[in-house]
């Protein structure tokens, strides 16, 4: 997949669907997704939200202190291959994936698909960190800071909430790009 769009790249048009995605991981391995959130946007409106816990490949969850996900919460959850077969249809017809710090989510998606022997979706990523820096000159441009600036509600490190916040950042940037009537 191509790298995170550079700050000078134009925002893709919102007349085509896109999907915001966020992963939470259990450990330092990019194949250790323990949650995924996906939010589909069509014509500038959120039309679908999905957040699913995933059983990671290893029992030790190093990042519970970040996202609150524990082994007992995911030990009986479906593995990535099963989760992805259920949620992948959300990507049908999407023109890009949006993620906050897109290189992280792209790497997790690639590693999980490889480990599950699944084909990685071939969609470009829009990085909302770069988008926020370019559009609003925000520094820091971490997700809580951008959400505060835009008045977007956020439960940080909840995959569903992070994905929705990311979708709302792209929508806000696109709305500001629209010509005045």
ChimeraX commands (.cxc) that place a marker at each C-alpha (Angstrom):
marker #1 position 0.00,0.00,0.00 radius 0.5
marker #1 position 1.20,3.53,-0.62 radius 0.5
marker #1 position 2.59,5.49,2.33 radius 0.5
marker #1 position 0.59,8.06,4.27 radius 0.5
marker #1 position -0.30,10.91,1.94 radius 0.5
marker #1 position 2.12,13.79,2.20 radius 0.5
marker #1 position 0.79,17.06,3.65 radius 0.5
marker #1 position 0.77,18.60,0.16 radius 0.5
marker #1 position -1.51,15.89,-1.26 radius 0.5
marker #1 position -5.04,17.15,-1.93 radius 0.5
marker #1 position -7.91,15.71,0.04 radius 0.5
marker #1 position -9.74,13.12,-2.05 radius 0.5
marker #1 position -13.26,14.17,-3.04 radius 0.5
marker #1 position -16.01,13.06,-0.69 radius 0.5
marker #1 position -18.47,12.28,-3.45 radius 0.5
marker #1 position -17.02,8.74,-3.29 radius 0.5
marker #1 position -17.26,6.49,-0.21 radius 0.5
marker #1 position -14.34,6.10,2.19 radius 0.5
marker #1 position -13.74,4.12,5.36 radius 0.5
marker #1 position -11.96,5.31,8.49 radius 0.5
marker #1 position -10.14,2.52,10.32 radius 0.5
marker #1 position -8.47,2.20,13.70 radius 0.5
marker #1 position -6.68,-0.71,15.33 radius 0.5
marker #1 position -5.73,-1.31,18.94 radius 0.5
marker #1 position -2.87,-3.75,19.47 radius 0.5
marker #1 position -2.02,-6.14,22.29 radius 0.5
marker #1 position 1.77,-5.93,22.06 radius 0.5
marker #1 position 4.61,-4.56,19.95 radius 0.5
marker #1 position 3.92,-6.98,17.10 radius 0.5
marker #1 position 1.97,-5.39,14.26 radius 0.5
marker #1 position 0.04,-8.68,13.94 radius 0.5
marker #1 position -1.38,-8.28,17.47 radius 0.5
marker #1 position -4.65,-6.45,16.71 radius 0.5
marker #1 position -7.04,-6.85,19.64 radius 0.5
marker #1 position -9.71,-4.44,18.34 radius 0.5
marker #1 position -10.69,-2.80,15.08 radius 0.5
marker #1 position -13.08,0.05,14.39 radius 0.5
marker #1 position -14.43,0.91,10.95 radius 0.5
marker #1 position -16.64,3.84,9.99 radius 0.5
marker #1 position -17.98,4.15,6.44 radius 0.5
marker #1 position -18.75,7.57,4.98 radius 0.5
marker #1 position -20.85,8.15,1.86 radius 0.5
marker #1 position -21.60,11.60,0.46 radius 0.5
marker #1 position -20.04,13.18,3.54 radius 0.5
marker #1 position -22.29,11.28,5.98 radius 0.5
marker #1 position -21.49,8.41,8.32 radius 0.5
marker #1 position -23.57,5.45,7.17 radius 0.5
marker #1 position -22.02,2.53,9.09 radius 0.5
marker #1 position -20.10,2.00,12.33 radius 0.5
marker #1 position -18.49,-1.22,13.46 radius 0.5
marker #1 position -16.15,-2.05,16.34 radius 0.5
marker #1 position -15.02,-5.58,17.11 radius 0.5
marker #1 position -12.72,-7.18,19.66 radius 0.5
marker #1 position -10.16,-9.59,18.21 radius 0.5
marker #1 position -8.34,-12.47,19.87 radius 0.5
marker #1 position -4.67,-11.57,19.36 radius 0.5
marker #1 position -2.11,-14.26,18.50 radius 0.5
marker #1 position -0.43,-14.07,21.92 radius 0.5
marker #1 position -2.03,-14.12,25.38 radius 0.5
marker #1 position 0.06,-11.39,26.99 radius 0.5
marker #1 position -1.56,-8.00,26.44 radius 0.5
marker #1 position 1.12,-5.39,26.97 radius 0.5
marker #1 position -1.01,-2.31,26.21 radius 0.5
marker #1 position -3.97,-2.79,28.55 radius 0.5
marker #1 position -2.88,0.44,30.26 radius 0.5
marker #1 position -3.48,2.27,26.96 radius 0.5
marker #1 position -6.79,0.85,25.72 radius 0.5
marker #1 position -8.16,-1.10,28.68 radius 0.5
marker #1 position -8.46,-4.37,26.74 radius 0.5
marker #1 position -7.50,-7.43,28.80 radius 0.5
marker #1 position -6.93,-11.07,27.92 radius 0.5
marker #1 position -10.19,-12.19,29.58 radius 0.5
marker #1 position -12.04,-9.71,27.31 radius 0.5
marker #1 position -10.58,-11.20,24.11 radius 0.5
marker #1 position -9.69,-14.82,24.89 radius 0.5
marker #1 position -13.02,-16.02,23.43 radius 0.5
marker #1 position -13.20,-13.34,20.70 radius 0.5
marker #1 position -12.83,-14.35,17.05 radius 0.5
marker #1 position -9.35,-14.31,15.50 radius 0.5
marker #1 position -8.47,-11.70,12.89 radius 0.5
marker #1 position -9.33,-13.91,9.88 radius 0.5
marker #1 position -12.86,-14.40,11.18 radius 0.5
marker #1 position -13.32,-10.74,12.12 radius 0.5
marker #1 position -11.99,-9.54,8.78 radius 0.5
marker #1 position -14.30,-11.81,6.80 radius 0.5
marker #1 position -17.20,-10.20,8.67 radius 0.5
marker #1 position -16.10,-6.53,8.40 radius 0.5
marker #1 position -14.31,-6.44,5.02 radius 0.5
marker #1 position -17.56,-5.84,3.09 radius 0.5
marker #1 position -17.65,-2.37,4.70 radius 0.5
marker #1 position -14.73,-1.51,2.39 radius 0.5
marker #1 position -16.56,-2.42,-0.84 radius 0.5
marker #1 position -16.55,0.53,-3.20 radius 0.5
marker #1 position -14.45,2.69,-0.88 radius 0.5
marker #1 position -11.91,4.93,-2.59 radius 0.5
marker #1 position -9.54,5.28,0.37 radius 0.5
marker #1 position -8.96,4.38,4.00 radius 0.5
marker #1 position -8.47,7.14,6.54 radius 0.5
marker #1 position -6.52,6.66,9.76 radius 0.5
marker #1 position -4.92,8.87,12.37 radius 0.5
marker #1 position -1.21,8.08,12.06 radius 0.5
marker #1 position -1.97,5.97,9.00 radius 0.5
marker #1 position 1.42,4.22,8.83 radius 0.5
marker #1 position 0.58,2.44,12.12 radius 0.5
marker #1 position -2.86,1.22,11.01 radius 0.5
marker #1 position -1.58,0.30,7.53 radius 0.5
marker #1 position 1.22,-1.77,9.11 radius 0.5
marker #1 position -1.23,-3.54,11.47 radius 0.5
marker #1 position -3.64,-4.28,8.61 radius 0.5
marker #1 position -0.83,-5.65,6.42 radius 0.5
marker #1 position 0.66,-7.79,9.24 radius 0.5
marker #1 position -2.71,-9.20,10.33 radius 0.5
marker #1 position -3.73,-10.01,6.76 radius 0.5
marker #1 position -0.35,-11.66,6.12 radius 0.5
marker #1 position -0.56,-13.73,9.32 radius 0.5
marker #1 position -4.11,-14.80,8.40 radius 0.5
marker #1 position -3.06,-15.53,4.80 radius 0.5
marker #1 position -5.58,-12.96,3.54 radius 0.5
marker #1 position -5.14,-10.44,0.77 radius 0.5
marker #1 position -4.51,-6.94,2.09 radius 0.5
marker #1 position -7.01,-4.39,0.72 radius 0.5
marker #1 position -5.48,-2.31,-2.03 radius 0.5
marker #1 position -6.67,1.15,-1.05 radius 0.5
marker #1 position -4.65,4.32,-0.51 radius 0.5
marker #1 position -4.50,5.73,3.00 radius 0.5
marker #1 position -5.21,9.32,3.99 radius 0.5
marker #1 position -3.39,10.22,7.19 radius 0.5
marker #1 position -5.48,12.56,9.34 radius 0.5
marker #1 position -2.40,13.60,11.36 radius 0.5
marker #1 position -0.96,15.05,8.15 radius 0.5
marker #1 position -4.37,16.39,7.13 radius 0.5
marker #1 position -4.80,18.25,10.44 radius 0.5
marker #1 position -1.30,19.70,10.21 radius 0.5
marker #1 position -1.88,20.92,6.67 radius 0.5
marker #1 position -5.48,22.10,7.03 radius 0.5
marker #1 position -5.38,23.73,10.46 radius 0.5
marker #1 position -1.63,23.98,11.19 radius 0.5
marker #1 position -2.20,21.94,14.35 radius 0.5
marker #1 position 0.70,20.93,16.55 radius 0.5
marker #1 position 0.39,18.71,18.36 radius 0.5
marker #1 position -1.81,16.85,15.91 radius 0.5
marker #1 position -2.54,13.83,18.08 radius 0.5
marker #1 position -6.12,12.60,17.98 radius 0.5
marker #1 position -7.27,14.18,21.28 radius 0.5
marker #1 position -5.81,17.58,20.27 radius 0.5
marker #1 position -7.43,17.53,16.83 radius 0.5
marker #1 position -10.76,16.43,18.29 radius 0.5
marker #1 position -10.64,19.24,20.88 radius 0.5
marker #1 position -9.92,21.78,18.13 radius 0.5
marker #1 position -12.83,20.51,16.00 radius 0.5
marker #1 position -15.29,19.81,18.83 radius 0.5
marker #1 position -15.40,16.09,18.07 radius 0.5
marker #1 position -16.30,13.73,20.92 radius 0.5
marker #1 position -13.70,11.07,21.61 radius 0.5
marker #1 position -13.13,8.08,23.85 radius 0.5
marker #1 position -9.44,7.80,23.00 radius 0.5
marker #1 position -8.04,4.32,22.29 radius 0.5
marker #1 position -11.52,2.88,21.80 radius 0.5
marker #1 position -11.24,1.58,18.23 radius 0.5
marker #1 position -14.81,2.54,17.28 radius 0.5
marker #1 position -14.54,6.03,18.75 radius 0.5
marker #1 position -11.10,6.65,17.22 radius 0.5
marker #1 position -12.31,5.52,13.77 radius 0.5
marker #1 position -15.36,7.76,13.99 radius 0.5
marker #1 position -13.25,10.73,15.08 radius 0.5
marker #1 position -10.96,10.12,12.13 radius 0.5
marker #1 position -13.92,10.04,9.74 radius 0.5
marker #1 position -15.21,13.30,11.23 radius 0.5
marker #1 position -11.79,14.95,10.74 radius 0.5
marker #1 position -11.83,14.07,7.03 radius 0.5
marker #1 position -15.43,15.33,6.73 radius 0.5
marker #1 position -14.54,18.60,8.50 radius 0.5
marker #1 position -11.58,19.16,6.20 radius 0.5
marker #1 position -13.68,18.44,3.11 radius 0.5
marker #1 position -16.50,20.76,4.24 radius 0.5
marker #1 position -13.97,23.57,4.62 radius 0.5
marker #1 position -12.70,22.84,1.10 radius 0.5
marker #1 position -16.14,23.29,-0.48 radius 0.5
marker #1 position -16.54,26.49,-2.51 radius 0.5
marker #1 position -18.87,29.12,-1.10 radius 0.5
marker #1 position -22.27,29.21,-2.81 radius 0.5
marker link #1:1,2 radius 0.2
marker link #1:2,3 radius 0.2
marker link #1:3,4 radius 0.2
marker link #1:4,5 radius 0.2
marker link #1:5,6 radius 0.2
marker link #1:6,7 radius 0.2
marker link #1:7,8 radius 0.2
marker link #1:8,9 radius 0.2
marker link #1:9,10 radius 0.2
marker link #1:10,11 radius 0.2
marker link #1:11,12 radius 0.2
marker link #1:12,13 radius 0.2
marker link #1:13,14 radius 0.2
marker link #1:14,15 radius 0.2
marker link #1:15,16 radius 0.2
marker link #1:16,17 radius 0.2
marker link #1:17,18 radius 0.2
marker link #1:18,19 radius 0.2
marker link #1:19,20 radius 0.2
marker link #1:20,21 radius 0.2
marker link #1:21,22 radius 0.2
marker link #1:22,23 radius 0.2
marker link #1:23,24 radius 0.2
marker link #1:24,25 radius 0.2
marker link #1:25,26 radius 0.2
marker link #1:26,27 radius 0.2
marker link #1:27,28 radius 0.2
marker link #1:28,29 radius 0.2
marker link #1:29,30 radius 0.2
marker link #1:30,31 radius 0.2
marker link #1:31,32 radius 0.2
marker link #1:32,33 radius 0.2
marker link #1:33,34 radius 0.2
marker link #1:34,35 radius 0.2
marker link #1:35,36 radius 0.2
marker link #1:36,37 radius 0.2
marker link #1:37,38 radius 0.2
marker link #1:38,39 radius 0.2
marker link #1:39,40 radius 0.2
marker link #1:40,41 radius 0.2
marker link #1:41,42 radius 0.2
marker link #1:42,43 radius 0.2
marker link #1:43,44 radius 0.2
marker link #1:44,45 radius 0.2
marker link #1:45,46 radius 0.2
marker link #1:46,47 radius 0.2
marker link #1:47,48 radius 0.2
marker link #1:48,49 radius 0.2
marker link #1:49,50 radius 0.2
marker link #1:50,51 radius 0.2
marker link #1:51,52 radius 0.2
marker link #1:52,53 radius 0.2
marker link #1:53,54 radius 0.2
marker link #1:54,55 radius 0.2
marker link #1:55,56 radius 0.2
marker link #1:56,57 radius 0.2
marker link #1:57,58 radius 0.2
marker link #1:58,59 radius 0.2
marker link #1:59,60 radius 0.2
marker link #1:60,61 radius 0.2
marker link #1:61,62 radius 0.2
marker link #1:62,63 radius 0.2
marker link #1:63,64 radius 0.2
marker link #1:64,65 radius 0.2
marker link #1:65,66 radius 0.2
marker link #1:66,67 radius 0.2
marker link #1:67,68 radius 0.2
marker link #1:68,69 radius 0.2
marker link #1:69,70 radius 0.2
marker link #1:70,71 radius 0.2
marker link #1:71,72 radius 0.2
marker link #1:72,73 radius 0.2
marker link #1:73,74 radius 0.2
marker link #1:74,75 radius 0.2
marker link #1:75,76 radius 0.2
marker link #1:76,77 radius 0.2
marker link #1:77,78 radius 0.2
marker link #1:78,79 radius 0.2
marker link #1:79,80 radius 0.2
marker link #1:80,81 radius 0.2
marker link #1:81,82 radius 0.2
marker link #1:82,83 radius 0.2
marker link #1:83,84 radius 0.2
marker link #1:84,85 radius 0.2
marker link #1:85,86 radius 0.2
marker link #1:86,87 radius 0.2
marker link #1:87,88 radius 0.2
marker link #1:88,89 radius 0.2
marker link #1:89,90 radius 0.2
marker link #1:90,91 radius 0.2
marker link #1:91,92 radius 0.2
marker link #1:92,93 radius 0.2
marker link #1:93,94 radius 0.2
marker link #1:94,95 radius 0.2
marker link #1:95,96 radius 0.2
marker link #1:96,97 radius 0.2
marker link #1:97,98 radius 0.2
marker link #1:98,99 radius 0.2
marker link #1:99,100 radius 0.2
marker link #1:100,101 radius 0.2
marker link #1:101,102 radius 0.2
marker link #1:102,103 radius 0.2
marker link #1:103,104 radius 0.2
marker link #1:104,105 radius 0.2
marker link #1:105,106 radius 0.2
marker link #1:106,107 radius 0.2
marker link #1:107,108 radius 0.2
marker link #1:108,109 radius 0.2
marker link #1:109,110 radius 0.2
marker link #1:110,111 radius 0.2
marker link #1:111,112 radius 0.2
marker link #1:112,113 radius 0.2
marker link #1:113,114 radius 0.2
marker link #1:114,115 radius 0.2
marker link #1:115,116 radius 0.2
marker link #1:116,117 radius 0.2
marker link #1:117,118 radius 0.2
marker link #1:118,119 radius 0.2
marker link #1:119,120 radius 0.2
marker link #1:120,121 radius 0.2
marker link #1:121,122 radius 0.2
marker link #1:122,123 radius 0.2
marker link #1:123,124 radius 0.2
marker link #1:124,125 radius 0.2
marker link #1:125,126 radius 0.2
marker link #1:126,127 radius 0.2
marker link #1:127,128 radius 0.2
marker link #1:128,129 radius 0.2
marker link #1:129,130 radius 0.2
marker link #1:130,131 radius 0.2
marker link #1:131,132 radius 0.2
marker link #1:132,133 radius 0.2
marker link #1:133,134 radius 0.2
marker link #1:134,135 radius 0.2
marker link #1:135,136 radius 0.2
marker link #1:136,137 radius 0.2
marker link #1:137,138 radius 0.2
marker link #1:138,139 radius 0.2
marker link #1:139,140 radius 0.2
marker link #1:140,141 radius 0.2
marker link #1:141,142 radius 0.2
marker link #1:142,143 radius 0.2
marker link #1:143,144 radius 0.2
marker link #1:144,145 radius 0.2
marker link #1:145,146 radius 0.2
marker link #1:146,147 radius 0.2
marker link #1:147,148 radius 0.2
marker link #1:148,149 radius 0.2
marker link #1:149,150 radius 0.2
marker link #1:150,151 radius 0.2
marker link #1:151,152 radius 0.2
marker link #1:152,153 radius 0.2
marker link #1:153,154 radius 0.2
marker link #1:154,155 radius 0.2
marker link #1:155,156 radius 0.2
marker link #1:156,157 radius 0.2
marker link #1:157,158 radius 0.2
marker link #1:158,159 radius 0.2
marker link #1:159,160 radius 0.2
marker link #1:160,161 radius 0.2
marker link #1:161,162 radius 0.2
marker link #1:162,163 radius 0.2
marker link #1:163,164 radius 0.2
marker link #1:164,165 radius 0.2
marker link #1:165,166 radius 0.2
marker link #1:166,167 radius 0.2
marker link #1:167,168 radius 0.2
marker link #1:168,169 radius 0.2
marker link #1:169,170 radius 0.2
marker link #1:170,171 radius 0.2
marker link #1:171,172 radius 0.2
marker link #1:172,173 radius 0.2
marker link #1:173,174 radius 0.2
marker link #1:174,175 radius 0.2
marker link #1:175,176 radius 0.2
marker link #1:176,177 radius 0.2
marker link #1:177,178 radius 0.2
marker link #1:178,179 radius 0.2
marker link #1:179,180 radius 0.2
marker link #1:180,181 radius 0.2
view
